[in-house]
């Protein structure tokens, strides 16, 4: 009630006085004393006109007479509307103030002019903008004695730029503070941290030392302003003045200007250079929730496996739960937490460098630093480090046996499920079985992660050795391993194509018919052996598709047309993979001779051994990644069946809507813990947000402040590039060879057609792209590293490959002609025009 009577600004003065702060003497003209303005029910425009033309001058003179005792003092006249200086809007600068007012008549005119400002077009527009009815807004007017200030200014108890609440900014000018607010004088500025230490101080060069704030004045201002802020429990904007050694507080109001845009000093780096190879582009909530749970459980298992104490594992739980981020429906690594995990390993700097190399980070991150230990701390920590190194050494030494054991256990879990009988399970049985399978699979996944660490370490060691000899790129061709399991689907497709070529009628059938038009019925009746071979392929490799780790992906197992589509490409291209092991054969001895000439025979012998190890563990990695693909395929089958049950009971509009729920939401809905019963509404909202995410670009690396969910909305919707017009680019050479040809820019699986004889350009590729590599002349990917799947497979197939070419997807168009050198990573544009005649399926062409 007091605030309503006094108005916001006057109530602030009243509050300051009651708290014991020094405030210049003031009085208020209450809103009830100004009711004459509204006589005859005049509207805002009529009131404004009456005030401007002096219709009520005699009434204002009566009000001014009440201040006759102050007639010789300079006075300030300010507005004090009930809506001013609130928590949401401050109305700063909307209404007028009058300073240095002398005499009764001048005071009456000043009060009249301030009152008129309440009805100005600017004020009325501002009121309406913020949903206030001008006719209902009460206002009072403050009359206050002015302070003959030596220095005056404004203090913000949070940084007005970054919104950091631990920093305080003081701006000031010599004399009256009005010169600062109006911009008539240049100001000095001081930024203080939470301890009162000066972070930054600037002053006009022409000021005299007397114009500066003394250390005592700064300390007094800081103490008083923080005290006011603490009392109000919020950041505030404080007007102040210094006179004769006393600090006067002229006004206090909440800071309302976008405090939500606070830039926290805790910045989180998210990077998807590596993980987008597995989860390319927008990903649904179910996939993200499963990936998050998988990372948490797997790294917990890894710590148990490596002998960490229960206390250390529990202390790491929060980090393990946040290894991934979800930025506009893209899955990212939370780099802060990954680096924190590396602190458990010796030689943090080297491990960090190796991890960045393996992840293909575009920009190294330095938010987490190694812990510098004293000599006594190092001695105390020595047994723990020794045990970890010994354990790692033992496990790394028996990696072959560990991988073989993992392989046996996985097949036992996988083959214990009969997918063809899932439809006979009840919904409850499906969910229970799924959770048991997930638990079993994740319980053994420490081995693939341990192997990945070994790949990272050996690869870093080998890379540093070759780089020290001046051989940055050539050595990568030594990593070819002809027995990669990832090549099996490609070789099996090649065998299917060879079978089809044995019959011109069968080739014609595959070329002219689709599954929707009865292709499989014809194959089953006329070519049963070939049909059985196709079904066997789908059973063995049907989960290996582009986007295979995204549960929502429509794989070959669900859509058989995907198999026949690739077969048609193989038949049309008439490719020959019988010599794939010899494709692009390089002279390995020449590479080793170059290294030996630089580093000597002993170093060469040691490095040869390391390279053989690296090839072996990369082969292990590819094998276990295929098991990962199979496990995700198994999960997908269960979730599709559960979604079908939810749809049948009308909880979801369609079965595939299950992918827009999280794991916990599915379980909670089934078991009576759901906080949302209207799944259809929830899914519809998620679909809308997902669609919006598909229509925007997101950088590969982003730095966001807390809260992440809010700050990510401030990311630009499009990524702009300043490299328009370039005719050459450099990336990371991953597989040697130089080719020229037309390019095809592939942005989605739907674009991945008619690739024969072209150079494939993509943002990134996952293992499901492997069969397409047999069709193309070369591969260029925007993201990735020399250990990315695209690089590994390209080397095996003798195809030139370049990775980590920044923003190349925005700069090339399908049909342009380029020359690419897979050794140096150099790309040259030979023909800017797009030759559309090179493409059979123009509807799939990206231009």
N, C-alpha and C positions, 0 to 999 in steps of 0.2 A: 504493500500500500504506500509506503514512504517513497519507493522508487517511482510509482505511478504519479504521485503528487509532485515530486521534485524534478522528474526527468532523469535520464541516464547520467548526464555529465554532472549535474548538481548532486545526485546521489553518490557519485564517486568522490566528490569533495567532502560530503558528509561522512562517508566511510573513512576517508583519510584522517579527518579530525578525530573521529572516535577511536582510531588506532594510535593516536598520539603523534602523527606526522605534522611537520610545520607547513601550514597552508596559508597563503595570503587571505586576509579578511574578505568575506564574501557574503552576499545576500541573494535571494532568489525571488523573482516575480513569478508567482505560481500560475499554473494554467487557469485556475478559477478566476484570477484577476484579469484575464485576457478574454473572457467570454463575450465582451462587447463586440469583438471582431466578427462574431458569427451572428449578430443580430439580424433579424428578418430572414434567417435561414439561408444566408448567402452561400453559394458554392465557392470552391477554391479560387476560381478565376476572378469572381467578383471581390472576394476578400483581398486578393493580391492587388487588384486595381485600386481599391479603397485605401490600402496601406501606402501604395506608391504616391497617391495624390493627396495624402494628408487628411483624409476625412476624419480620422480618429485622433488628430494631433492633441486636442485638448485632454483626451483620456490619458494619453501617454505622458503629458506634462504633469498630470495628477500623480501618476506612478513615479515619475522622476523626482517630484518634490519629496518623496519619502527618503531620498538619498541626499538631502540637503547638507547633512553633516559631512559628506564626502565631497562637497562641491569644489574644494581646492585640490583634491587628489586626482592623479591620472587614473582612469578606470578602464577596465576591459568589460565588454558586453558580449556574452556568448549564448548560443542556443543550448537548450537542454530538453530535447524531446524524449518522450518515454521510450522511443525505439532506438535512441542513440547509445553508443558505447555498450552494445549488447554482446552476448557471446557469439551470435551468428553474424550480425552486420554492425559495423561501427558508425556508418554514415559520416565518416571523416571527410571534411571538405565540402559536404553537400549543403550545409547551412552556413550563413555568414557569421563572422565575428568582427567586432569593432574594438580597436585598441586606442590608448591615449585619448580617451574621451574626457573633456573638461567642461564643467558647468552644467546647470540643470537643463537648459534648452538643448544643448548638444546631446546630453544623455537621453532626453525624450526622443530625439530623432534617431539616435543609435538603437534604442530599444525597438522603435517602430521599424527600422530597416532590417534588424535581425528577425523580427516577427514576419516581415514581408517575405524573407527568404524561405520560410516554411511553405509558401505557396508558389514559388518560382517553378518554371517548367522543368528545370533540372531536378528539383526536389520531388515534384510530383511524379516524374518519370522513374526516379530511383525508388520511390515508395511502391509504385505499381509493379516495378520489376521484381521486388522482393515480397510481393503479395500482401502489401499493406493498403488498407482503405484510407486515403488521405482525410476523409471526413471523420474518421474515428481516431486519428492520431492526436494525442494530447501533447502539448509542449509548454515548457516554462522557459524563463530567460534568466541567466546569471549576470549579476553585476558584481565585479570583484576589483579590489584595489590592485594596481599593478606593482610589481617589484622592479626597482631600479637595478636590473641585473648587470653584473659585471661579465658574466658568462651564462649562457642558457642553452638548452638543447633538448634532445629526446633520447631516451634509453629504451632498448628492446631487450627483454630478458630471454629471448632466444634469437639466434642468428636470423635476421630478416631475409637472407638470401638462401641459405641451406636449410633453414628451419631447425637447426641443431639446438636443442633445448639446454645443452650444457654450456653454450657460449652466450655472452652478453655483449651487445654493441652499444657504444655511447657516441652520439654525434653532437657537436656543439659549435657555437659561434660566439665571438665576443659581443656583448650587449644583449638585446632582446632576442628571444628564441623565435619570434615571428619572422626574422630575417632568414632563419634556417628553413622553417616550414614553407615560406613563400618562395624560397630559392633565390632571394636577392643577394645572399652572401655565400661565399664558398665556406664549406664546413670542414672541421677536423673530425677524425673518426678513430675510435679505438675499439679493438675486438679483444675481449678477455675470455680466458678459459674458465673452467669450473673452479680452479684454485685461485683465480684472480690474476693469473699471469698474462702479460700482454702478448697476444698472438700477432697483432698487426696494429700499426699506428700511422696515420697520415695526417698532414697539416699543410695548409697553403704556405708556399715558400715566403710570401711577403708578410706573414704574421710576425709580431714581436714576441719575445719570450713571455711577456705578460699575458698574451692571448692563450698560451698553452695551459692545459690542466696540470696541476701539480700532482705528485704521487699521493699526497694526502687527500686531495679532492677526488681523485680517481677511486681511492679506497673507500671514501665516504659514499660516493655515488654507487659503487658496486654493492656495498653492504646494504644500503637503504633499498636499492631497487630489487635485490634478491629477497630482502625481507618482505617487501610488498608482494612480490610474486609468490613467495612461500605462503603468505597469509591468504592470498586469493586462490592458491593451488592451481595456477595456470600461468602461461606466459602473458606478459602485459607490456603495454606501450606507455611510457611515463614521460610527461613533460616536466622539466625541472628548471630552476634558476638559482644561481649563486649570488648572494649579496652580503657583504660585510662578514664573510666567514660562515654564513648560515646557508643551509640547503633547503630551498622551498620546493614543495611538490605542487605543481600547478594543475595536473590532471593525470588520471590513470584510467586506462580502458583495456579490455581484453584484446589480444592480437587475433584478428579474425581472417586475415588475408592468407588463405590457402595453407593453414597450418597442417592440413592433411598432406601437403607436399614436402613434409619433413625429409631431409636427406640425412639418413642415419650415418653415424660414423662406422657402423658395422655394415660393410658392403659384402655382398655375396656374388661370386662369379659363377655363372652357368655356362658350360661349353658342350656343344653336341658334335664336335668335329669327328669323334670316334663312334659314339653311341648311335648316331643317326644312320650308320651303316646297318644297324640292327633294327632301328625303329625310325624309318625314313618318313619325314613329313608328319602331318597331324595324326595323332593316335588317340584311340578312344579311352575313356576312363577305366574300363575293365583291364585293358592291356597295361596301362600305367600302374594300376593297383597291384596287379600280379607281378610286374617287373620290380616294383618297390619292395614287395614282400620277399621276392626271390633274392634280391641283393642283400636285404637285411639278414635273412636266415643263412645265406651262403657265407657271408663274411663272419657271422657269428660262429658258424661251423669251422671256418678256416682258423679262427683264433683258438678254438678248442683243440683243433688238430695240431696246431703249432705249440701247444703247451702253455698258453697264457692262463693266468689265474682267473678264477671266477670274478674277483673284484675288477680286474682289468676288462673282462668281457662285459660286465654290467656297466662299467664306466663308458664303454664304447657303444652302448645300445642306441643312444640318441643319434650318434653319428651314422651308424649303420641304417637307421630308419630314414635318413635324409641324404643318402648318397645320390639320389636322383631328384630332379626337379621337373615340374610340368609347366612349361611356359607356352601359353597359347596353344595348348594341346600337343606341343612337341616335347619329347623326353630329352632332358639334358643331364649331364653330370654336374652335381654340385661340387665344384672344384675345391672349395674351402675344405670340405670334409674329406675328400680324397687325399689332399695334401696332409691333413692332420693324421690320417692313417699311416702315411709314410714315415711319420715321426717315430713309429715303433721300430723302424728298420735302421741299421747303421748307415752312415754316409747319406744323410738326407739330400744334400745338394745333388749328388750323382743319381740317386734314385728318382728325384724329381725330374731331372733332365731326361732320364730314360723313359719315365712315364709320359712326359710331354711328347717325346719322339714317337712312342708307340701310339698315343692317342691322336697325334697329328694336330696338336693345339696350334691355332693360327697365331695366338699371342700368349707367350709365357706369362704366368701369374705369380705375383710376389706378395700375396697377402699373408701367407703362412711361412714362417722362417724356422730354421733349425734352432733347437734349444741349446744354448751355449752352457756347458757344464763346467764347474770348477774341477780342479784336479781331484779333490776329495770325492766329489760327486761321481766323477768318472770311475774312480776306484771302487766306490760303493756299487755302481751300476754294472761293473765288469762281469760278475757272475751271470746276471740276467742276459746281457748281450751275448756272452759266450754260449749259454744254453740255447738261445735263439739261433745263433749261427750254426751251432752243431746240428740242431734239429733241421734247419733248412738244408744244410749240406747232406744230411742223411736222406731226407725226402727227395731232394733233387737227384741224388745218386740213384735212387730206385724208382725214378719216374716211369720207366718202361713198365715195371711191374705194377705200379699204382694205376697207370692208364689201362692196363690189361684187366685189372680187378674192377675198375670202374666200368669197363665195357661189359664184363660178364654180369655185373649187378644191374646195370641199366637194362640190358636185354631181358633179364629175368622180370623186371618190373613191367617193361613195355609189352612183352609177349604174354604177360599174364592178363591182359585186357582184351576182350573180344568186342571190338567196336560194333560189329554187326548186331550185337544183342543189346545195345544200350537202350533201344526203344522199349525193351521189355521191363526195364527197371522202373520203380516208382521214383517220383521227384526226390523224395527224401533219400532213397538209396543212391541216386545219382550224385547228390551233393555230398553225402558221406563218403562214397567211393572216391570222388574227386579229391576231397581233402586228404584222404589217406595217401593217394597217389602223389599229390603235391608234396606232402611231408616226406615220403620215401625218396622222391627225386631230389628234393633240395638237400636232403641229409647226405647225399654222396657228392654234391657239387663243389665241395672244397677242392677236389682234385683238379678239375678244369681251371679253377682260379689259381691254384698253386702253379700249374703248368704255365698259365699266362704270365705270372710273375717271373718264371724262369725264362720265358720268351723275351720279356722286357729286359731282363738283366743281361742275357747273352747278346741280344741284339744291340743293346747299348754298348757293351764291351767290344763287339765286333766293329760297330760303326765308328767308335772312337779310334780303334786301331787303324782302320783304313783311312780315316780322315787325317790322322797324324802323318800318314804316308802320302797325303795329297790325292787320295782316291775316294772322293766323296760319293760318286754315283755308280762307278763301274762294277763294284763288288756285288751289287744286289742281284745280278744275274747268276751268282753262285748259289742262290737259294732255291733253285729249281729242284723239285722233288716229284718224280714221275708217278708215284703211287698214292697221290692224294685222294682220299675218299670223296672229296668234293667233286672230283671229275667223273665219278661213277654215273650220275644221272645223265651227263652229257654223252658219255660213251654208250649208255643204254639207249638213248634217243637215236644215236647214230646207227646202232644195230637195228632198231625199229625201222628207220628210214631205209636201210639196206634191204630189209625184208619186204618193205612196200615196193621197192624198185624192181623186185622180181616179177611183179605183175603190173602191166600197164593199166589193166582194168581197176585194180586196187588203187593205183596212183590217181586215176581219174575220179574214183569214188571219194577219196580223201580230199581231192582238190575241189570237187563240185558240191559236196554235201556237208552239212554241219550236224551237230548233235541234236539241235532243235528240230531239224528236218529229217530225223530218223537215221542218222549215220550209224549209230551203234547197233541198231536193229539189223541193218544191212550187213554190217561187219560180222555180227554174231551168226547170221544165217548163211552167209556166203564165204566168209573168211574166218572161221572159228579159231584157228590157230593164231592168227594175227590179233584177233580180238582178245584172246586170253593173254597174249603177250602184252597188249596195252593195259589190261586190267592188272597184270602182275607189276607192270611199271608203276601204275598209280598206287598199288598197295605198298610198294617199296619206297617210292620217291614222291608220292602225291602231296606230301606236306612241304616239299621244297619248292617254294614259289617266291616271286618277288613280294617283299613285305611279309615274309614267312613268320617272323616273331611278333607280328601284330595279330592278336587273336581274331580281330574283325576281318582279316584278309580272306577273300574268297579264293581258296587254293584249288589246285588241280584235283584234289580229292573230292571237293564239292562241285567243281565245274570241270567236267572232263573235256570240254571244248578247248580249254587251255592247252591240253596235251596235243590235240590234233592241229591246233593253230601253229605250234612250234614245229610239228612234223611237216606241215605244208612248207614252212620256211626252209627246213632242211632239204626237202625234196626239190624245191625251186632253185636253191643255191647249189645243189649237187656237191656238197662238201665232202671232203675225205679226211677223216680223223684217224686213219690207221697209222699215221706217222706223227701223232701228236707229241710223243715223247721226244722226237727228234726235231720238232718244229722250233725254228729260231735258235738252233744250237749255237752256243757261243764257245769260244776257245778259252776254257777255264784256265789252262796252263799259262796262257798269255797274261791273264789277270794276276795269277800267282807269281809269275816271273817279275811283273812290274812291282808287286809288293816286296818281293825278296830283294830286288835291287835297292829299295829304299830302306828296308828294315832288317835285312839279314836272314840267314836260313833258320836260326833258332826261333826267332819271332814268327817266321812263316809257318814253321812246323806246329807251333802252339796255336796259331790262328786257324790253321786248317782243321785242327781238332775242334775248336770252338764253332766253326762254320758247320761241321758235320753234326754237332750237337744241336745247333740252331735249326738246321733242316729237320732234324728228328722231332724236336719239340713243336715246330710249326706244323708238321704232319700230325702229331698228337692233337694239336689245337683244332685243326680242321676236322679231324675224326670226331672229337667230342662236341664240336659245334653242330655237327650233323645230328648227334644225339639230342642236342638242345632243340633243334628243329623238330625232331620227332616228338619230344616231350611237349612242345607247344602245340603240335598237331593233336596230340592226345587230349590236352586241356581244351582245345578248341571244340573237339567232338563232344565232350561232356557239356560245355557251356551252351553249345547249339541245341543239344537235347533238352537241357534245363530251360533254355529260352523258349523252346517249342511248348513245353508244359505250361510256362507262365502265360504264353499267348493263348493256349487252349482254354485256360481258366479266365481269360480276358483281363489279366493283370497287365499285359503288354499288348500293344497293337500288333506286333509281329515278333517272331522268335529272335531275329537278329538285333532287336532293341536291347537285348541282354548286355550287349557290348557297351552300352551307355550307362551301365551301373558299375559299381565297384564290387570287389570280392566281398567286402564286409557288408555292403548293402544287400547283396543277394542272400548271404547267410542270415542276416538280421531279419529280412523279410520272411524268410522261410521259417525262422525259429521264434518269431514274436518279439524281436527287439527293434524293429524298424521305426524310425522317427518320422517316416513318410509313408503313408499308405497309398497315395495316388502316384503309382509308378509311372503311369502314362504322362502325367503333367511333368514329373521330374525328367523323364526321358525326352520329352518335347523341348524343354528348356536346354538340356544338354545338346540336343541335335542342333538347335539354333546357334549355340555358342560354337559348336564344332564347325558348322558351316562357315561362320564368320572367320574362324581361324584358318580355314582352307583358302580364304580369299585375301590373306595378308602374308607378307614376308616377315621373317624373324631372323635376326643376325645369328651367326653360328656361335658367337660368344656375347653374352650380355652381363652387365654389372648392375645389380639391383639392390635397393635399400629396403629396409623393413617398413611396412609389411609387404612381402614379395607379391602377394596376390593383387595388391593395389598398384604397386609401382610398375608391374609389367604392363598394365593398361596404358601407361604413358609411352610405351615403345612406339615408334613410328610404324604406320601400316605398310610402308614401302621402304625398301632399302635403296638409297640412291648411290650412284657410283660416279666418281670423277674420272673414270678411265674410258669414257665413251670416245670412240675414234681411234683407239689403239689397233695396231695391226700385228702385234706380236705379244706373247705372254710367256711367263716362266712359271713352272711348277716343279714338282718333285719327280724326277725320272725314276720309274719303278721297274720297267721292263724294257730292255734295249730294242733298238730297231728304229728305222726311219721310214715313214710312209707318207704318201700324199693321197688325198681323197676328199669326197664330199662328206659332210657331217650330218648326223641326225641328233637333234637335241631331244632327249627323252625326259619328260617331267613327271610322267606317271606310267603305271603298267599299261594303260590303254594306248600310250604312244609307242610302245616297244614292239612295233611291227615293221616289216619291210626294211630290215637292217642289213641285208646281205650286201657285202662289199663296201659298206659305209664305215665311217669312224663314229663310234658311239660317244656322245657327250651327255653326262648325267651329273646331278649334284652329288650322288653317292650310289653305291651298289651294295646289295647284300648277296649271300650265297645263292639265292634263288635266281639271280641273273646269269649264273654260270652257263647254262645252255645257249644263251644268246651270244656269248663270247666266241663261239665257234663260227658265227656268221659274219663277224665284223673284222675290219682291217686294223683297228686300233681303238684304244679306250682312253678317254679323258674324263676325269672326275674332279669336281670342285673341292671336295673334302677328302680326308683320308691320309694315309701314310704308306710307307713301303711295306708295312705288315697288314694293310687292309686286305680284305678278301679279294677285291678287284685286282690289286697288285699281285697277290699270290697266284691267282688263277691265270692272269695274263702271262706271267712268267712261265707257268707250266705249259701254256698253249703257244708260246712263242709270239705273243701279240704285243706290240709296243704299247706301253701304258704310262700315263702321266697322272699324278694325283696332286692334290693341294694347290689348285690353280684358283686364286681368289676371284670371285664374282664372274667366272667364265660363263656361267649360265645366262647372265644378263647381257653378255657381249657378243655371243655367237648365235647365228640363226641356222636352222636346218637348211641344207642345200648349199651352204657356202663351202668353199674349198680351202683346205688347210694342209700344211706340212707339219708333222709332229715328229720329234726326236725323243724316243723313250729313254735314251741314256742321259741326255742333258736336261730334259724337261722343257725343251723349247718348242713353242707353237707359233707358226707363222700363218697369217691369213693371206692366201694366194688370190682369191677371187671373192670380192665383197658381195656380189649378187648371189641370190639363192636360186639354184637350178632345180626347179620343181619337177622337171621331167625325170629326175633320178628316183622319184618315189612313185610306187604303184598305188598305194592307198593314200590318196590326197586328204581324206577325212582325218587321218591320224597325224598329218603333218603339222608341226609346230612352226609357225612363222611369226 
